[in-house]
Amino acid sequence: MNEKTLLEAVVLAGELMLVSGAEIYRVEDTMNHMLKRSEYEQTETIVYGTGIFVTLSDPNKEPLTRVKRVAARCTSINRICLVNDVSRHFCEGKITVEEALKQLQEIQAPTTIQYDWLTQGLGYVGVSAFFAPMFGGSLGDFLAAAVVGVCLAIAVWIGKALKFNDFCFNAFGAFVLAFSAMTICHSYPVLNSDTIIVSAVMPLVPGVTFTTAIRDTLNGDYAAGSARILEAIVVGLAVAFGVGAGLLVARSMEGGLL
């Protein structure tokens, strides 16, 4: 077996899982299982929230070390499942290390694991609309939340096109949804603006990030858990800032501050 190819495949598998929101212990477990196919006497894997370190050592061989900086973040359960499938097939000997690396590189391609822009937009609209009845909203609130979801989807596309950082991305989306919700409620006073805003903000809530942070912390990965909790707090502050700014601008335009 080509150990350098194995090392590259293991690091790529860990990177894909870490980027997709997997827990630290899950990433390390997958990488360690793949490294069991190695012919080296000792293998070590250390994963942090922002980096991966892998070392293969043997008295009779040249040691191999790989460090990978991980900066991107998203939530993609589908990608994690695909990486797990490749890992299991490789560990069971059903595929070679070269085939495993090739499959992982295919998973890394955005076109193979990401939804297209229309599906993502429908997701924003659906989540925004169907949370309204759960919060006690009327049929009018349901329809208004769907319209606000469309505005949020457009804001998300703009934020991605302009390559906003995480804080600006979430703050901009929250600003657009709050401003659009207040504009609609100004035209139709019978609607409940609080219900519409709370429903539309749900797609931006970092629930998965916070849950993963708690699981990392309970598993003893305190550094990763603390980092992810801080990430969730920053996203929450960005959403709060955006909603507050949207309400302020909307009320100022309506003369509410005069």
Backbone bond lengths (Angstrom), bond angles and torsions (degrees), N, CA, C in turn:
res aa  C-N    CA-C-N  psi(-1)  N-CA   C-N-CA  omega(-1)  CA-C   N-CA-C  phi
1 M - - - 1.470 - - 1.528 109.80 -
2 N 1.312 115.85 139.00 1.457 121.32 177.02 1.532 108.45 -78.15
3 E 1.322 116.67 107.80 1.466 120.90 -174.89 1.525 112.39 -66.89
4 K 1.329 116.57 -33.40 1.463 119.14 178.85 1.520 110.82 -67.29
5 T 1.312 116.97 -38.29 1.467 120.31 175.90 1.517 110.73 -65.91
6 L 1.333 116.77 -40.13 1.458 121.17 176.90 1.520 110.58 -60.94
7 L 1.325 116.60 -44.97 1.455 120.82 179.65 1.522 110.86 -61.12
8 E 1.311 116.96 -42.31 1.462 121.14 178.70 1.530 110.97 -63.98
9 A 1.329 116.76 -41.68 1.461 120.66 179.89 1.524 111.21 -66.40
10 V 1.323 116.70 -41.31 1.471 121.10 -179.55 1.525 110.79 -64.16
11 V 1.320 116.74 -45.46 1.464 120.52 -179.82 1.530 110.86 -65.19
12 L 1.330 117.02 -39.84 1.462 120.00 178.85 1.519 111.09 -65.44
13 A 1.333 117.11 -40.25 1.463 120.35 177.24 1.520 110.88 -61.61
14 G 1.328 116.56 -44.78 1.459 120.14 177.91 1.513 112.51 -63.80
15 E 1.327 116.33 -40.83 1.464 120.33 179.25 1.528 111.16 -62.57
16 L 1.330 116.87 -45.43 1.459 120.80 -179.14 1.529 111.27 -61.14
17 M 1.328 116.69 -41.86 1.458 120.07 -179.74 1.518 111.72 -69.78
18 L 1.343 116.50 -41.21 1.463 120.17 -179.28 1.515 111.17 -66.04
19 V 1.326 116.71 -42.65 1.464 121.29 178.52 1.523 111.11 -63.29
20 S 1.325 116.72 -32.54 1.466 121.46 -174.72 1.521 113.38 -85.18
21 G 1.330 117.31 0.32 1.459 119.92 174.91 1.509 115.30 98.53
22 A 1.337 118.87 14.37 1.463 121.11 178.93 1.527 110.75 -71.93
23 E 1.323 115.94 153.54 1.454 120.81 177.64 1.530 110.05 -68.79
24 I 1.334 115.82 154.84 1.465 120.70 -177.50 1.525 111.23 -61.40
25 Y 1.330 116.80 -43.68 1.463 118.81 -177.90 1.524 111.37 -65.21
26 R 1.324 117.37 -31.92 1.462 120.53 178.38 1.531 110.31 -69.60
27 V 1.332 116.03 -40.39 1.464 120.22 178.68 1.527 110.19 -63.35
28 E 1.329 116.83 -48.08 1.463 120.55 -179.38 1.524 111.26 -63.85
29 D 1.323 117.45 -39.54 1.457 120.96 -179.78 1.527 111.39 -62.79
30 T 1.337 116.55 -44.26 1.466 120.30 178.69 1.522 111.03 -63.00
31 M 1.328 116.94 -44.81 1.461 120.48 -179.08 1.526 111.39 -65.05
32 N 1.334 117.14 -40.76 1.464 120.32 -179.35 1.527 111.77 -66.40
33 H 1.334 117.09 -36.67 1.457 119.73 177.19 1.532 110.96 -64.47
34 M 1.323 116.70 -39.85 1.457 119.68 178.69 1.529 111.01 -68.10
35 L 1.327 116.86 -35.40 1.465 120.62 -178.99 1.527 113.12 -71.28
36 K 1.324 116.96 -14.36 1.463 119.42 177.33 1.533 111.45 -65.93
37 R 1.330 116.80 -19.82 1.463 120.39 176.84 1.533 111.43 -78.34
38 S 1.324 116.56 -6.85 1.453 120.51 -178.44 1.524 111.03 -73.09
39 E 1.322 115.57 152.33 1.464 121.57 177.08 1.527 111.85 -91.86
40 Y 1.321 117.42 2.05 1.461 121.14 178.43 1.522 110.20 -77.18
41 E 1.323 115.11 150.24 1.466 120.50 -177.27 1.521 111.92 -70.49
42 Q 1.329 116.76 -38.52 1.462 120.47 -176.20 1.517 110.48 -133.76
43 T 1.313 116.29 135.94 1.470 122.05 176.37 1.525 108.82 -130.60
44 E 1.309 116.07 140.40 1.462 121.54 -179.72 1.529 109.36 -131.43
45 T 1.320 115.36 136.74 1.466 121.44 179.06 1.516 109.27 -131.63
46 I 1.307 116.54 127.13 1.463 122.20 175.27 1.520 107.93 -128.60
47 V 1.327 116.18 126.56 1.458 121.59 -178.53 1.523 109.17 -123.36
48 Y 1.321 115.90 128.12 1.460 122.54 172.38 1.529 108.64 -113.91
49 G 1.304 115.88 176.00 1.455 119.04 -179.44 1.513 113.13 -66.06
50 T 1.336 117.27 -20.99 1.460 120.49 -177.21 1.527 113.54 -123.96
51 G 1.325 118.27 8.97 1.457 118.13 -178.22 1.515 113.24 -166.59
52 I 1.343 114.84 160.16 1.457 122.88 -179.59 1.528 108.72 -129.36
53 F 1.343 116.48 135.15 1.465 122.33 178.64 1.526 108.32 -128.14
54 V 1.316 116.20 125.04 1.469 121.38 179.72 1.524 108.71 -132.83
55 T 1.331 115.64 133.03 1.464 121.27 179.10 1.521 110.07 -133.77
56 L 1.322 115.94 135.24 1.464 122.98 174.15 1.526 107.40 -117.29
57 S 1.319 117.17 125.03 1.466 120.34 -177.70 1.526 110.28 -133.52
58 D 1.332 114.41 146.88 1.462 122.42 179.65 1.528 107.70 -160.51
59 P 1.344 118.49 134.18 1.472 119.84 -178.96 1.524 113.72 -58.91
60 N 1.318 116.84 -26.50 1.461 120.60 -175.33 1.526 113.73 -100.45
61 K 1.336 116.76 4.64 1.462 119.82 -176.91 1.522 110.68 -136.23
62 E 1.303 114.14 164.38 1.464 119.83 176.74 1.528 109.25 -74.04
63 P 1.336 118.16 127.81 1.472 119.71 -179.97 1.533 111.18 -67.12
64 L 1.321 114.58 147.96 1.463 121.15 179.20 1.521 109.07 -123.52
65 T 1.331 115.71 134.33 1.459 121.00 179.88 1.521 109.30 -136.45
66 R 1.306 115.68 140.78 1.464 120.36 178.24 1.513 108.90 -138.34
67 V 1.328 116.41 131.49 1.463 123.03 176.54 1.519 108.30 -120.19
68 K 1.331 116.58 132.98 1.469 120.97 -178.17 1.511 110.01 -131.15
69 R 1.323 115.03 121.63 1.466 121.00 176.39 1.519 109.15 -83.62
70 V 1.336 116.59 130.26 1.461 121.85 -177.99 1.520 108.02 -119.76
71 A 1.312 116.71 115.40 1.459 120.86 -176.82 1.523 113.01 -113.87
72 A 1.336 117.17 -31.37 1.469 120.61 -175.89 1.528 110.45 -72.80
73 R 1.335 115.54 156.85 1.457 122.10 178.82 1.520 109.75 -143.72
74 C 1.325 115.83 139.19 1.459 121.23 172.17 1.520 106.85 -164.02
75 T 1.317 116.31 178.15 1.455 121.34 175.49 1.516 108.14 -122.06
76 S 1.327 116.57 113.93 1.464 121.20 -178.32 1.528 108.89 -143.81
77 I 1.329 115.71 89.57 1.465 120.83 179.24 1.526 110.09 -63.54
78 N 1.329 116.04 -34.10 1.465 120.33 179.90 1.529 110.75 -60.67
79 R 1.318 116.46 -43.34 1.465 119.97 -179.74 1.527 110.94 -64.67
80 I 1.335 116.92 -40.53 1.465 120.55 178.44 1.523 110.47 -61.50
81 C 1.331 117.46 -42.22 1.467 121.25 178.81 1.526 111.18 -63.62
82 L 1.333 116.84 -40.57 1.459 120.33 179.60 1.528 111.48 -64.34
83 V 1.329 116.52 -41.64 1.468 120.34 178.35 1.529 110.21 -65.45
84 N 1.326 117.18 -40.05 1.460 120.49 178.05 1.530 111.40 -61.80
85 D 1.324 116.32 -39.60 1.469 119.75 178.34 1.523 111.28 -62.74
86 V 1.332 116.38 -44.58 1.469 120.01 178.37 1.525 110.21 -62.11
87 S 1.325 116.57 -42.28 1.463 120.84 -179.58 1.526 111.14 -62.09
88 R 1.313 117.00 -44.21 1.475 120.21 -179.38 1.521 110.99 -65.11
89 H 1.320 116.59 -44.27 1.457 119.72 -179.88 1.529 111.19 -62.65
90 F 1.336 115.92 -37.88 1.462 119.76 179.34 1.527 110.79 -69.43
91 C 1.326 116.77 -44.67 1.463 119.96 -178.85 1.530 111.85 -65.68
92 E 1.331 117.05 -29.86 1.464 121.09 178.26 1.523 112.61 -83.06
93 G 1.337 116.78 -3.20 1.447 120.73 178.04 1.519 114.53 80.31
94 K 1.321 116.82 14.40 1.462 120.35 -179.02 1.530 111.87 -78.05
95 I 1.324 117.14 -23.42 1.460 121.44 178.72 1.521 108.96 -134.41
96 T 1.311 116.75 155.77 1.467 121.87 177.99 1.527 109.86 -83.36
97 V 1.322 115.78 170.66 1.461 119.39 179.69 1.523 110.80 -66.42
98 E 1.328 116.92 -33.98 1.468 120.18 177.55 1.521 110.77 -65.43
99 E 1.330 116.75 -41.32 1.467 120.54 178.33 1.526 110.92 -67.46
100 A 1.321 116.08 -38.15 1.468 119.87 177.98 1.524 110.87 -62.85
101 L 1.337 116.79 -44.33 1.459 120.66 179.12 1.529 110.92 -62.74
102 K 1.316 116.57 -41.54 1.461 120.50 179.60 1.526 110.96 -63.44
103 Q 1.325 117.63 -42.98 1.457 120.85 179.15 1.526 111.69 -65.81
104 L 1.318 116.33 -38.04 1.466 120.12 178.09 1.521 111.13 -66.25
105 Q 1.310 117.14 -37.89 1.461 120.81 176.92 1.528 110.89 -65.81
106 E 1.329 117.10 -34.39 1.465 120.48 175.83 1.525 110.88 -68.47
107 I 1.330 116.58 -37.70 1.468 120.46 176.81 1.522 110.71 -65.77
108 Q 1.332 116.07 -33.54 1.465 120.76 -179.59 1.514 112.16 -66.04
109 A 1.337 118.19 -27.26 1.467 121.47 -179.63 1.519 109.40 -64.41
110 P 1.341 118.70 128.30 1.471 121.27 -177.38 1.521 113.73 -57.84
111 T 1.321 117.62 -32.17 1.460 120.18 -175.62 1.521 112.81 -68.82
112 T 1.334 117.57 -18.65 1.456 119.62 -176.56 1.522 113.14 -91.45
113 I 1.336 118.46 -17.75 1.463 118.99 -175.17 1.524 113.55 -128.08
114 Q 1.312 118.31 -10.91 1.447 120.47 -177.59 1.527 110.70 -100.97
115 Y 1.312 115.37 144.84 1.451 120.47 175.84 1.525 109.00 -74.70
116 D 1.327 116.46 152.92 1.458 119.44 178.54 1.525 109.45 -73.51
117 W 1.326 115.89 171.09 1.469 120.41 -172.77 1.530 111.66 -63.90
118 L 1.331 117.89 -32.75 1.464 120.25 -179.65 1.528 110.88 -68.54
119 T 1.333 116.66 -43.88 1.462 120.36 179.27 1.523 110.95 -64.50
120 Q 1.318 116.97 -40.60 1.461 119.98 177.40 1.525 110.76 -62.61
121 G 1.329 115.81 -42.46 1.462 119.42 178.72 1.512 111.97 -62.03
122 L 1.331 117.12 -42.88 1.464 120.60 177.69 1.527 110.95 -62.87
123 G 1.331 116.13 -32.66 1.454 119.62 176.88 1.519 112.09 -64.39
124 Y 1.326 116.52 -45.51 1.467 120.12 177.41 1.526 111.27 -61.42
125 V 1.321 116.25 -42.91 1.464 120.56 -179.38 1.528 110.55 -65.99
126 G 1.330 116.48 -45.68 1.461 120.21 -177.63 1.518 112.89 -64.74
127 V 1.340 116.57 -45.68 1.463 119.64 179.56 1.526 110.58 -62.52
128 S 1.317 116.95 -44.37 1.462 120.78 -179.36 1.525 111.22 -62.71
129 A 1.333 116.67 -43.81 1.459 120.61 -175.19 1.526 111.82 -71.43
130 F 1.318 118.01 -46.87 1.460 120.34 -171.40 1.521 113.58 -80.00
131 F 1.326 117.74 -10.11 1.458 118.48 171.59 1.527 110.98 -78.88
132 A 1.318 117.71 -22.73 1.462 120.62 -178.73 1.523 112.30 -58.49
133 P 1.344 120.32 -50.15 1.477 119.18 177.06 1.525 112.96 -60.95
134 M 1.337 117.23 -32.69 1.464 120.41 179.65 1.521 111.45 -65.44
135 F 1.331 116.91 -28.81 1.462 121.38 178.38 1.522 111.86 -94.64
136 G 1.330 116.94 15.26 1.464 120.71 176.58 1.511 115.17 83.98
137 G 1.326 117.63 18.21 1.451 120.98 -179.55 1.518 112.76 -77.39
138 S 1.309 115.53 158.68 1.460 122.33 179.08 1.528 109.81 -86.28
139 L 1.342 115.11 -178.84 1.461 119.72 176.38 1.529 110.30 -62.57
140 G 1.323 116.42 -38.01 1.454 120.06 177.43 1.520 112.01 -63.29
141 D 1.346 116.23 -40.56 1.466 120.03 176.68 1.521 111.04 -63.87
142 F 1.331 116.26 -37.71 1.468 121.74 177.73 1.523 110.53 -59.55
143 L 1.337 116.15 -48.73 1.467 120.34 -178.61 1.529 110.99 -67.79
144 A 1.332 115.97 -39.84 1.471 119.26 179.43 1.523 110.76 -65.46
145 A 1.330 117.01 -40.13 1.465 120.16 178.44 1.522 110.86 -63.70
146 A 1.338 116.62 -34.70 1.467 119.75 176.97 1.528 110.70 -64.17
147 V 1.338 116.25 -41.27 1.468 120.25 178.42 1.532 110.09 -65.11
148 V 1.327 116.52 -41.32 1.462 120.41 177.73 1.531 109.94 -64.87
149 G 1.331 116.90 -34.32 1.454 120.59 176.02 1.521 112.05 -62.30
150 V 1.334 116.00 -37.28 1.472 120.17 175.67 1.527 109.89 -62.42
151 C 1.320 116.43 -44.57 1.473 120.57 178.35 1.530 111.02 -62.23
152 L 1.332 116.01 -39.11 1.460 119.97 179.03 1.523 110.55 -65.37
153 A 1.339 116.77 -41.91 1.469 120.54 178.79 1.524 110.62 -60.99
154 I 1.328 116.84 -41.67 1.467 120.37 177.91 1.529 110.50 -63.82
155 A 1.339 116.19 -41.39 1.467 120.24 178.50 1.531 111.03 -62.76
156 V 1.337 116.53 -38.60 1.462 120.58 178.77 1.518 110.76 -63.96
157 W 1.322 116.88 -43.83 1.468 120.15 178.52 1.525 111.08 -62.18
158 I 1.341 115.89 -40.93 1.466 119.66 178.50 1.532 110.28 -64.34
159 G 1.332 116.30 -43.75 1.464 120.27 179.77 1.514 112.53 -61.59
160 K 1.340 116.67 -39.56 1.465 119.89 178.02 1.521 110.94 -68.98
161 A 1.342 116.59 -38.55 1.461 119.94 -179.74 1.525 111.28 -65.83
162 L 1.328 116.05 -36.60 1.460 120.56 -179.90 1.527 112.48 -87.23
163 K 1.343 116.86 -3.51 1.470 123.23 176.77 1.527 111.80 57.89
164 F 1.335 115.55 50.52 1.455 120.78 175.34 1.527 109.99 -65.98
165 N 1.332 116.37 150.43 1.459 119.05 170.82 1.530 109.07 -74.31
166 D 1.325 116.53 173.91 1.466 120.08 -172.26 1.524 112.68 -59.36
167 F 1.339 117.22 -42.87 1.460 119.72 -177.69 1.529 110.73 -65.21
168 C 1.327 116.35 -49.19 1.467 119.76 -179.46 1.521 111.91 -65.70
169 F 1.333 116.62 -36.01 1.460 121.32 -179.90 1.529 110.73 -61.26
170 N 1.326 116.31 -49.78 1.464 120.14 -178.76 1.521 112.03 -71.94
171 A 1.327 117.21 -37.25 1.457 120.34 178.65 1.533 111.14 -65.49
172 F 1.321 116.82 -40.58 1.464 121.07 178.94 1.527 110.93 -65.16
173 G 1.333 117.16 -44.44 1.458 120.12 178.27 1.515 111.71 -62.70
174 A 1.343 117.29 -42.53 1.460 120.80 179.24 1.530 111.35 -65.84
175 F 1.333 116.27 -37.78 1.466 119.86 178.23 1.533 110.73 -62.58
176 V 1.323 116.61 -45.89 1.456 120.87 -178.29 1.524 110.98 -63.24
177 L 1.330 117.71 -44.59 1.462 119.31 -177.62 1.530 111.58 -67.74
178 A 1.334 117.35 -38.89 1.463 119.67 179.19 1.525 110.97 -67.60
179 F 1.320 116.44 -44.13 1.456 120.29 -179.98 1.532 111.31 -64.09
180 S 1.335 117.36 -44.27 1.460 120.43 179.65 1.524 111.19 -66.26
181 A 1.333 117.49 -37.93 1.464 120.31 178.73 1.526 110.98 -64.36
182 M 1.329 116.94 -42.84 1.464 120.12 179.55 1.532 111.08 -67.76
183 T 1.313 116.55 -34.81 1.465 119.96 178.11 1.520 110.61 -65.31
184 I 1.321 117.13 -43.62 1.466 120.73 178.79 1.527 110.87 -65.20
185 C 1.330 116.49 -43.50 1.466 120.12 -179.21 1.517 111.74 -67.42
186 H 1.321 117.80 -27.82 1.467 120.51 175.71 1.526 110.75 -67.50
187 S 1.318 115.86 -35.88 1.468 120.35 178.53 1.522 111.38 -77.27
188 Y 1.333 116.99 -30.18 1.468 121.60 -179.37 1.531 108.19 -129.38
189 P 1.316 117.68 85.73 1.475 121.69 -174.13 1.526 114.21 -61.18
190 V 1.335 117.60 -17.63 1.464 120.12 -178.14 1.528 111.42 -69.72
191 L 1.313 116.95 -17.54 1.464 120.98 -177.72 1.529 111.21 -77.83
192 N 1.322 116.01 154.13 1.464 122.69 179.38 1.525 108.60 -97.88
193 S 1.311 117.07 106.34 1.470 120.91 -176.03 1.527 111.83 -66.05
194 D 1.336 117.48 -35.46 1.465 120.14 -179.38 1.528 110.92 -62.42
195 T 1.323 116.19 -45.52 1.466 120.14 -180.00 1.523 111.19 -63.23
196 I 1.309 116.31 -41.58 1.469 120.61 -178.37 1.521 110.74 -65.40
197 I 1.324 117.18 -44.86 1.462 120.95 -178.36 1.518 111.21 -66.38
198 V 1.334 116.48 -45.43 1.461 119.79 -179.52 1.528 110.67 -63.40
199 S 1.320 117.47 -38.70 1.462 121.23 178.87 1.524 111.01 -66.30
200 A 1.332 116.64 -44.49 1.459 121.01 -176.66 1.523 112.32 -71.73
201 V 1.321 117.61 -22.75 1.457 119.90 -177.77 1.534 112.03 -82.24
202 M 1.309 117.51 -12.08 1.465 120.90 -176.53 1.528 113.98 -58.35
203 P 1.364 119.83 -38.43 1.476 118.02 178.07 1.525 114.39 -61.82
204 L 1.333 117.15 -19.24 1.461 120.85 -178.46 1.526 112.95 -94.70
205 V 1.333 116.97 -9.47 1.466 120.28 -177.46 1.537 109.79 -68.93
206 P 1.340 118.51 127.93 1.480 121.64 -176.36 1.524 112.33 -82.39
207 G 1.313 117.08 56.80 1.458 120.46 -176.96 1.514 113.27 -66.55
208 V 1.338 117.18 -43.77 1.465 120.80 -179.26 1.529 110.46 -65.73
209 T 1.329 116.24 -41.15 1.467 120.12 179.51 1.523 111.24 -61.90
210 F 1.330 116.69 -42.91 1.462 120.63 -179.30 1.527 110.99 -67.33
211 T 1.334 116.51 -41.80 1.466 120.20 178.70 1.523 111.42 -63.01
212 T 1.330 116.21 -43.21 1.469 120.35 177.91 1.524 110.71 -63.01
213 A 1.317 116.78 -38.56 1.465 120.53 178.65 1.523 111.13 -62.15
214 I 1.324 116.61 -42.32 1.465 120.06 178.99 1.531 110.51 -64.81
215 R 1.331 117.25 -41.69 1.464 120.66 -179.79 1.531 111.02 -66.10
216 D 1.339 116.54 -39.36 1.469 119.30 176.73 1.528 110.68 -62.60
217 T 1.323 115.84 -42.53 1.463 120.26 -179.12 1.520 111.30 -64.24
218 L 1.338 116.73 -43.84 1.461 120.67 179.76 1.519 112.07 -66.50
219 N 1.336 117.53 -24.87 1.455 121.59 177.88 1.528 112.85 -88.01
220 G 1.334 117.15 3.21 1.454 120.93 175.72 1.509 115.01 92.99
221 D 1.345 117.65 0.62 1.467 120.54 177.95 1.529 108.44 -88.91
222 Y 1.322 115.07 74.49 1.459 120.41 -171.54 1.528 112.77 -67.61
223 A 1.318 116.82 -36.77 1.466 119.15 -179.78 1.530 110.67 -63.79
224 A 1.339 116.42 -48.50 1.457 120.49 179.88 1.522 110.73 -66.45
225 G 1.343 116.26 -41.15 1.464 119.38 179.45 1.518 111.90 -62.19
226 S 1.330 116.71 -44.00 1.468 120.28 179.37 1.525 111.08 -64.32
227 A 1.342 116.45 -40.76 1.460 120.30 -179.82 1.525 110.98 -63.34
228 R 1.319 116.67 -41.83 1.459 119.55 -178.18 1.526 111.75 -73.71
229 I 1.326 117.16 -34.38 1.466 119.25 174.27 1.520 109.70 -62.74
230 L 1.330 116.62 -42.43 1.457 120.20 177.57 1.527 110.74 -62.94
231 E 1.343 116.23 -39.15 1.469 119.84 176.98 1.518 111.26 -61.22
232 A 1.341 116.89 -43.05 1.464 120.67 178.78 1.527 111.34 -64.34
233 I 1.338 115.84 -37.98 1.464 119.67 178.70 1.526 110.64 -65.58
234 V 1.330 116.92 -42.19 1.466 120.70 179.31 1.527 110.61 -62.60
235 V 1.333 116.48 -42.43 1.469 119.66 177.92 1.522 110.35 -63.44
236 G 1.342 116.79 -42.43 1.464 120.00 178.09 1.526 112.42 -61.71
237 L 1.336 116.14 -41.54 1.465 119.93 177.59 1.528 111.23 -65.33
238 A 1.330 116.67 -38.79 1.462 120.28 178.49 1.518 111.06 -63.21
239 V 1.341 116.50 -43.26 1.467 120.57 178.96 1.527 110.23 -64.37
240 A 1.339 116.36 -43.57 1.465 119.79 179.34 1.529 111.18 -62.90
241 F 1.326 116.04 -42.31 1.466 120.25 178.48 1.518 110.80 -62.76
242 G 1.339 116.78 -44.39 1.463 120.42 -179.05 1.515 112.52 -64.24
243 V 1.330 116.43 -44.05 1.471 119.70 179.01 1.517 110.47 -64.11
244 G 1.335 116.49 -43.81 1.469 119.36 178.90 1.513 112.15 -61.58
245 A 1.324 117.14 -42.12 1.463 120.70 178.68 1.525 110.82 -65.55
246 G 1.339 116.84 -39.40 1.464 120.15 178.73 1.521 112.15 -63.88
247 L 1.327 116.57 -43.04 1.471 120.36 177.66 1.524 111.10 -64.52
248 L 1.319 116.55 -41.53 1.468 120.74 -179.16 1.522 111.35 -62.63
249 V 1.342 116.50 -46.59 1.463 120.15 -179.35 1.525 110.70 -65.70
250 A 1.340 116.90 -42.88 1.472 120.34 -178.64 1.517 110.98 -63.46
251 R 1.317 117.96 -43.80 1.462 120.79 -179.42 1.529 111.58 -70.71
252 S 1.324 116.27 -31.98 1.462 119.24 176.56 1.529 110.36 -65.77
253 M 1.317 117.04 -41.34 1.456 120.82 178.88 1.527 111.97 -68.88
254 E 1.340 116.20 -27.29 1.457 120.00 178.41 1.534 112.14 -85.59
255 G 1.325 115.91 -5.67 1.457 119.33 -179.25 1.518 113.08 86.30
256 G 1.326 116.42 15.10 1.456 119.83 -176.81 1.509 113.79 -69.35
257 L 1.331 117.62 -20.72 1.454 119.84 -178.89 1.523 112.54 -95.82
258 L 1.301 116.91 -2.10 1.472 119.99 -176.14 1.527 110.65 -94.07
